[in-house]
Amino acid sequence: QVQLVESGGGLVQAGASLRLSCATSGPTVSSDVMGWFRQGPGKEREFVARIRWGDGASYYADSVKGRFTISRDRAKNTVYLQMNNLTPEDTGIYYCAAGHCLATYPGNYNAWGQGTRVTVSS
């Protein structure tokens, strides 16, 4: 089972940037796709972005397209989420997840990190 550890969350003002990291224990063996999800206060967990380990192909939710960038460093077994021009609507706990198929539904991912909190003030 792949182990995932997120970091990089924090409290920022609207318009600021943050970069989240997700360190993994062995993704090339246990997963093909890495995703970022978030869960805002009182909301369900929602898809943010995903990336395929092999070729780096990425896909984004419409709400973050053009502001967020997902990337991976295969040598470091780490996935990143660069978040620019943050808004209060981006507030939530951000989770990385590992899976085997190109999906946006949380149930298609079989390993999860503990989450990192992002708070954006107006």
ABEGO torsion letter per residue (X at the ends): XBBBBBBGBEBBBBGBBBBBBBBBAGAAAABABBBBBBBBBGBBBBBABBBBAAAGBBBBBAAABGABBBBBBAAAGBBBBBBBGBBAAABEBBBBBBBABBBABAAABABBBAEBBBBBBX
